[in-house]
Amino acid sequence: MAIKILWIDDEIELLKPHSMFLEKKGYETQMINNATDALEIIPNENFSAVLIDENMPGMGGLEALQKIKEIKPQLPIVMITKNEEEHIMEEAIGSHIADYLIKPVNPNQILLSLKKILDSSKIITEKAVVNYQMEFRSIAMDMMNARDFEDWRDIYKKLVYWELELENIQDNEMAKILEAQKQEANAAFFKFVERNYHDWLHTDEKPVLSHTVFKDYAKPHLSKDQNTLLIMVDNLRYDQWKAIEPLFTPHFNVEKEQMYYSILPSATQYARNAFFSGLLPSQIEKRFPNEWLNDNDEGNKNQFEKLFLEDQMKRLGMSDLSTQYFKILNSDFEKKILDEFHQYKNKNLTVIVYNFIDILSHAKTDNRIVSQMIRDDKTYRSTTKNWFENSYLMQIVKKAQQEGMKILLTTDHGTIFVRKPSQVVGDRETSTNLRYKMGRKLQYDEDDVFAIENAEDYYLPKVNMTSKYIFAKEDIFLAYPKNYNHYVNYYKETYQHGGISMEEMIIPFVTLTPKT
């Protein structure tokens, strides 16, 4: 079936060859020599696009453009003109034209413009599918040959790239193939971490980890000559960063996009305290015995981050830098920070910890509306972007750009969409997290977890002599036998963290410099 195009031009007779060319390409072109007559027929016809001359006797193209938009706001309009004056272009672009062509135009220019407007989604889909099919084998080979943490970082970045490329195409089968490849990658990644994690804590051959990232990635950017805003968004995965990146680029240049590895457990209590202290969990417990709380201790497990940060900066010889720290837990305090930001801009380092995405991931479990809204990784990214775009935090980012501040954007750990339950038995003192357990009398399926019996050798707190840690692999969550079916139905297909997966452990640290 031909695609209907309306072409409005007072010299329509001269455009017959163009019309014939388009008809051969499958476009049915209706030619009209004035805008007034065109406005009469547009309400009653289903045109896919309009081509309109800017300079016509009587009603001109710009005036007609406005009237067409009033009748059919979504109808794509291509303006064709001899006029190269900038203000004409700006007025047309400001009226949401689909394209702008300068005369003389040849038929192929018109065809390309129409394809870009009407067929781009189909063309992009076909191209993306072909490209991923070609890349599939390459990624599979990368997974087979992966030897170190940098290899796995690159594999994860490739998988996220294709996830974002394929998320809007109309090919569910290809999306399923990619999801299966990501699951296969996570299975291999688990084995890699299981083999190497101990050595990361005891040798120099290791990735940047939670307790070294501030020294390795943040410190080089901090000085008295440059005021810096460090934003830690709890639970921000790499794919979510890529989703919100376009919101930053009008205001900031991405100077460097780096990745680091969360320690185990990949949970806030451990990973974020390690980030701010520059220490591993058992080292924090030893240095700050009154501040460290174990899993089953009552109280806020992350209430001393400011103290930990100040101590780390002192050890790093950075005590001369002026520093301030804020943790945003609600929109009222977020608005307060925005309103008073002018008071904070002169500090060398301003730290903002933001818990919204962590709250969002938990709400997926506890709130039925949120659960329906966030059905998978695609909708999780979309919700994250929508929140960030309309948040006070985005306004703070814009103010930071106006003040010439550098931004360091990062997180403490990621999260994973869990699907498969694995039964675990423990006593009353066993920790409650669904992706890791710490306790004495743990019974579990050895194939589903990475077990650590000597906690001290992994720099983890040892609550008693027989304390053991287990970490779930892939998309498994740990469920107790009591009320097992209810428990499984409640937590299946929710977002959890604390275990071993690329999404939880390979996380972003992004350096952004303000555009002037």
C-alpha positions in Angstrom: 0.0 0.0 0.0 1.4 3.4 -1.1 2.4 6.0 1.5 0.4 9.2 1.0 2.4 12.4 0.9 1.0 16.0 0.5 3.3 18.4 -1.4 2.5 22.1 -1.3 4.4 24.4 -3.7 3.3 27.2 -6.0 5.6 25.9 -8.7 4.2 22.4 -8.5 4.4 21.8 -12.3 8.2 21.9 -12.1 8.1 19.2 -9.5 6.4 16.5 -11.6 9.7 14.5 -12.2 10.2 14.5 -8.4 6.6 13.2 -7.9 7.1 10.5 -10.5 10.3 9.4 -8.8 8.6 9.1 -5.4 5.7 7.1 -6.9 8.2 4.6 -8.2 9.5 4.3 -4.7 6.1 3.6 -3.2 4.9 7.1 -2.3 1.6 8.4 -3.5 2.1 12.1 -3.9 -0.8 14.6 -3.9 0.3 18.0 -5.3 -1.3 21.3 -4.4 -0.1 24.8 -5.4 -1.3 26.8 -2.4 -1.6 26.5 1.3 -5.2 27.6 1.6 -6.5 24.6 -0.4 -4.1 22.3 1.4 -5.6 23.3 4.8 -9.1 22.3 3.5 -8.1 18.8 2.7 -5.7 17.9 5.5 -8.4 17.3 8.2 -10.1 14.7 5.9 -7.0 12.8 4.5 -4.5 10.5 6.2 -1.2 11.9 4.9 1.9 10.4 6.3 3.9 13.5 5.8 3.7 17.0 4.2 6.3 18.7 2.0 5.8 22.5 2.0 7.5 25.4 0.2 8.5 28.3 2.6 8.0 31.1 0.1 4.6 31.1 -1.7 2.1 33.8 -2.7 -0.7 34.4 -0.3 -0.2 32.2 2.8 3.5 31.4 3.2 5.0 28.2 4.4 5.7 29.3 8.0 2.1 30.5 8.5 0.7 27.3 6.9 3.1 25.3 9.1 1.5 26.7 12.3 -2.0 26.0 11.0 -1.2 22.5 10.0 0.2 21.8 13.5 -3.0 23.1 15.0 -5.0 20.7 12.9 -2.7 17.6 13.2 0.1 18.2 15.7 1.8 14.9 15.0 1.9 15.2 11.2 5.6 15.3 10.1 6.3 18.4 7.9 9.4 19.0 5.7 10.0 22.6 4.8 11.7 23.3 1.5 13.1 26.8 0.8 15.6 28.8 -1.2 16.0 31.1 1.9 19.2 30.3 3.9 18.6 33.1 6.5 19.2 31.8 10.0 16.1 33.3 11.5 13.9 31.5 9.0 15.6 28.2 9.9 15.2 28.9 13.6 11.5 29.8 13.2 10.8 26.6 11.3 12.8 24.4 13.7 11.0 26.1 16.6 7.7 25.0 15.0 8.8 21.4 15.3 9.4 20.6 11.6 10.6 17.1 10.8 13.3 18.3 8.3 14.5 21.4 6.5 15.8 21.3 2.9 17.4 24.0 0.8 16.5 24.3 -2.9 17.3 23.1 -5.4 16.5 19.7 -4.1 17.0 16.5 -6.1 14.6 13.5 -5.8 17.0 11.5 -3.7 17.2 14.2 -1.1 13.4 14.1 -0.7 13.5 10.3 -0.6 16.1 10.3 2.1 14.2 12.8 4.2 11.0 10.8 4.0 12.8 7.5 4.8 14.4 9.2 7.8 11.0 10.4 9.0 8.8 7.5 8.2 11.0 4.4 8.0 13.8 5.1 10.5 12.4 2.9 13.2 12.1 -0.1 10.7 15.6 0.6 9.3 17.2 1.0 12.7 15.5 -2.3 13.8 16.7 -4.2 10.8 20.2 -2.8 11.1 20.4 -3.4 14.9 19.3 -7.0 14.5 21.9 -7.7 11.8 24.6 -6.0 13.8 23.8 -7.9 17.0 23.7 -11.2 15.1 27.2 -10.5 13.9 28.3 -9.4 17.4 26.7 -12.4 19.2 29.5 -14.8 18.3 32.2 -12.2 19.1 30.7 -11.7 22.6 30.5 -15.5 23.1 34.2 -15.8 22.2 35.0 -12.9 24.6 33.2 -14.8 27.4 35.2 -18.0 26.6 38.5 -16.2 26.6 37.9 -13.8 29.5 40.9 -14.0 31.9 40.7 -10.9 34.1 38.5 -8.3 35.6 39.1 -5.9 32.6 37.8 -8.5 30.2 34.6 -8.9 32.2 34.2 -5.2 32.5 34.3 -4.9 28.7 31.9 -7.9 28.2 29.4 -6.3 30.5 29.7 -2.9 28.7 29.1 -4.6 25.4 26.0 -6.5 26.7 24.6 -3.2 28.1 25.3 -1.5 24.8 23.2 -4.1 22.9 20.5 -4.1 25.6 20.0 -0.4 25.0 20.3 -0.7 21.2 17.6 -3.5 21.1 15.2 -2.3 23.8 13.1 -0.2 21.4 13.0 -2.5 18.4 10.1 -4.7 17.4 11.9 -8.0 17.6 11.1 -9.8 20.8 13.0 -12.9 19.7 16.3 -11.0 19.4 15.7 -9.5 22.9 15.3 -13.0 24.3 18.5 -14.1 22.7 20.4 -11.2 24.2 18.8 -11.9 27.6 19.9 -15.6 27.4 23.5 -14.5 26.5 23.5 -12.1 29.5 22.4 -15.0 31.7 25.2 -17.2 30.3 27.7 -14.3 30.9 26.5 -14.0 34.5 27.0 -17.8 35.1 30.6 -17.5 33.8 31.2 -14.3 35.7 30.1 -16.0 39.0 32.8 -18.7 38.4 35.4 -16.0 37.7 34.6 -14.1 40.9 34.5 -17.3 42.9 38.0 -18.2 41.7 39.6 -14.8 42.0 37.9 -12.8 44.8 40.2 -14.0 47.5 43.3 -12.9 45.5 41.8 -9.5 44.9 41.9 -8.8 48.6 45.5 -10.1 49.1 47.5 -9.2 46.0 48.1 -6.2 43.8 46.6 -7.9 40.8 43.0 -6.7 41.4 40.4 -4.3 40.0 39.6 -1.0 41.7 37.3 -2.0 44.5 34.9 -0.3 46.9 37.6 0.5 49.4 40.1 1.8 46.9 37.9 3.7 44.5 37.9 7.0 46.3 41.7 7.0 46.4 42.1 5.8 42.9 39.4 7.6 41.0 38.2 10.5 43.2 41.4 11.8 44.8 43.1 12.8 41.5 40.2 15.3 40.8 40.2 17.0 44.2 42.1 20.2 44.9 41.8 23.7 46.2 41.7 25.0 42.7 38.6 23.0 41.6 35.3 22.7 43.5 33.8 19.2 43.0 30.4 17.7 43.6 30.5 13.9 44.3 27.1 12.4 43.8 26.6 8.9 45.0 23.3 7.4 43.8 22.7 4.3 45.8 22.0 1.2 43.6 22.8 3.0 40.3 23.6 0.3 37.8 25.7 0.9 34.7 22.8 0.5 32.3 20.8 3.1 34.4 23.8 5.5 34.1 23.7 5.1 30.3 19.9 5.8 30.4 20.4 9.1 32.2 23.6 10.1 30.5 21.7 12.2 27.8 20.3 14.3 30.6 23.9 15.4 31.6 25.4 16.0 28.2 23.7 19.3 27.5 25.4 20.7 30.6 28.5 18.5 31.1 31.2 16.8 29.0 31.8 13.1 30.0 35.6 13.5 30.7 36.0 9.8 31.7 33.7 6.9 32.2 35.3 4.3 34.5 34.0 1.1 36.2 34.9 -0.4 39.5 34.0 -3.6 41.4 31.8 -3.6 44.4 33.1 -5.7 47.3 31.1 -8.6 48.7 28.5 -8.5 50.0 27.4 -6.0 47.2 25.1 -4.3 49.7 25.0 -0.8 51.1 26.1 -1.6 54.6 29.4 -3.1 53.3 30.1 -1.4 50.0 29.2 2.2 50.8 30.9 2.2 54.2 34.0 0.7 52.4 33.8 3.5 49.8 33.8 6.3 52.3 36.2 4.8 54.8 38.8 3.4 52.3 38.7 0.2 54.4 37.3 -3.3 54.1 34.5 -4.2 56.5 36.5 -6.0 59.2 39.0 -3.1 59.0 36.2 -0.6 59.6 35.0 -2.7 62.5 38.5 -2.7 64.0 39.1 1.0 63.5 35.6 2.1 64.4 34.3 -0.5 66.9 31.6 1.8 68.3 30.3 2.9 64.8 30.3 -0.5 62.9 27.1 -2.5 63.2 26.7 -6.1 62.1 23.8 -7.4 60.1 21.6 -8.2 63.0 22.5 -5.3 65.2 19.7 -2.7 65.5 20.3 0.8 64.1 21.2 2.5 60.9 24.2 0.7 59.3 25.4 3.8 57.3 25.1 6.7 59.7 28.8 7.4 60.0 29.7 7.9 56.4 30.8 11.5 57.0 33.1 10.4 59.8 34.5 7.7 57.6 35.1 10.1 54.7 36.9 12.6 56.9 39.1 9.9 58.4 40.0 8.6 54.9 40.8 12.1 53.6 43.1 12.7 56.6 44.9 9.4 55.9 45.3 10.5 52.2 46.7 13.9 53.2 43.7 15.8 52.1 42.7 17.4 55.4 43.3 20.9 54.0 40.3 20.5 51.5 37.0 22.0 52.7 34.4 19.3 52.6 30.7 18.9 53.3 28.4 15.9 53.2 24.6 15.5 52.7 22.4 12.4 52.6 19.1 13.0 50.8 16.4 10.7 52.1 13.3 12.8 51.1 12.2 15.4 48.7 11.9 18.2 51.3 15.6 17.9 52.2 16.4 17.6 48.5 14.6 20.9 47.8 16.4 22.5 50.7 19.8 21.6 49.2 18.7 23.0 45.9 17.5 26.3 47.4 20.6 26.7 49.5 23.1 25.4 46.9 24.7 28.9 46.6 25.9 28.5 50.1 27.7 25.3 49.4 29.3 26.0 46.0 32.6 27.3 47.6 33.5 24.0 49.2 36.3 22.0 47.6 34.3 18.8 47.9 30.5 18.5 48.3 29.2 15.0 48.7 25.6 14.1 48.1 24.3 10.6 48.9 21.0 9.9 47.2 18.9 6.9 48.1 16.0 7.2 45.6 16.9 4.3 43.3 17.5 2.0 46.2 14.1 3.0 47.6 12.6 2.4 44.1 14.1 -1.1 43.9 12.6 -2.0 47.3 9.3 -0.5 46.3 9.2 -2.9 43.4 8.8 -5.6 46.1 6.5 -3.8 48.5 4.3 -1.5 46.3 1.9 -3.1 43.8 1.7 0.0 41.6 5.5 0.3 41.4 5.6 -3.4 40.8 3.3 -3.1 37.8 5.3 0.0 36.5 8.7 -1.7 36.8 8.3 -5.1 35.0 11.8 -5.6 33.8 15.2 -3.9 33.2 13.8 -1.8 30.4 11.0 -0.3 32.5 13.5 0.0 35.4 15.8 2.2 33.3 12.8 4.2 31.9 11.5 4.9 35.4 15.0 5.9 36.6 15.4 8.3 33.7 11.9 9.8 34.2 12.5 10.3 37.9 16.0 11.9 37.4 14.8 14.2 34.6 12.1 15.7 36.9 14.0 15.6 40.2 15.5 18.4 42.3 18.8 16.5 41.9 18.7 17.3 38.2 18.3 21.0 39.1 21.3 20.7 41.5 23.3 19.2 38.6 22.4 22.3 36.4 23.4 24.6 39.2 26.7 22.8 39.6 27.3 23.4 35.9 26.5 27.1 36.3 29.0 27.4 39.1 31.7 25.6 37.1 31.9 22.6 39.4 33.2 19.2 38.3 30.9 16.3 39.0 31.9 12.8 40.1 28.9 10.5 39.7 29.0 7.0 41.1 27.3 4.4 43.2 28.0 1.8 45.9 26.6 -1.3 44.2 24.0 -2.4 41.6 21.1 -4.7 41.7 19.7 -7.7 39.8 16.2 -8.9 38.8 15.9 -12.2 40.6 14.0 -15.2 39.1 15.1 -18.5 40.7 14.7 -19.4 44.3 17.3 -21.5 46.2 16.4 -23.0 49.6 18.5 -22.1 52.6 18.2 -23.0 56.2 19.6 -20.9 59.1 19.0 -20.0 62.7 17.4 -16.9 64.2 20.6 -15.0 63.9 21.0 -15.5 60.2 20.9 -12.3 58.2 17.8 -11.5 56.2 19.2 -10.3 52.8 18.0 -12.4 49.9 21.3 -12.4 47.9 23.7 -13.2 50.7 23.4 -14.8 54.2 25.6 -14.6 57.2 25.1 -17.1 60.0 26.3 -20.1 61.9 24.2 -23.2 60.9 23.6 -22.5 57.2 22.4 -25.3 55.0 22.2 -24.5 51.3 22.7 -25.9 47.8 26.4 -25.6 47.1 25.9 -25.2 43.4 23.9 -22.0 43.9 26.3 -20.0 46.1 29.9 -18.9 46.8 30.5 -19.9 50.4 33.1 -18.3 52.7 33.9 -20.1 55.9 36.9 -18.1 57.0 35.4 -14.6 57.1 38.5 -13.0 58.5 40.5 -14.0 55.4 38.0 -12.1 53.3 38.0 -9.0 55.6 34.4 -9.7 56.7 33.3 -9.3 60.3 33.0 -12.5 62.3 30.1 -12.4 64.7 31.0 -15.7 66.2 33.5 -18.5 65.8 31.4 -20.4 63.2 30.1 -17.5 61.2 29.8 -18.3 57.5 28.9 -16.1 54.5 27.2 -17.3 51.3 26.6 -15.3 48.2 23.9 -16.2 45.6 25.0 -16.5 42.0 23.3 -15.2 38.8 19.6 -14.3 39.3 19.0 -16.6 42.3 17.5 -15.5 45.6 17.7 -17.3 48.9 14.5 -18.5 50.4 13.7 -20.2 53.7 11.7 -23.5 53.8 9.1 -22.0 56.1 6.2 -20.6 54.1 8.4 -21.3 51.1 5.8 -20.9 48.3 4.5 -17.6 49.7 8.1 -16.4 50.1 9.0 -17.4 46.6 5.9 -15.8 45.0 6.4 -12.6 47.0 10.1 -12.1 46.0 10.3 -13.6 42.6 10.9 -11.0 39.8 12.0 -8.3 42.2 15.3 -6.4 42.4 17.8 -7.5 45.1 21.4 -6.9 45.8 24.2 -8.4 47.9 25.3 -11.3 45.6 27.5 -12.0 42.6 26.4 -10.7 39.2 27.7 -8.2 36.7 24.8 -5.9 37.4 25.5 -5.8 41.2 29.3 -5.7 41.1 30.5 -3.9 38.0 29.5 -0.3 38.6 30.1 3.2 37.2 32.3 6.0 38.2 31.9 9.0 35.9 33.8 12.2 35.7 31.9 15.2 34.2 33.3 18.6 33.4 31.0 21.6 33.0 30.3 23.1 29.6 31.0 26.8 29.4 
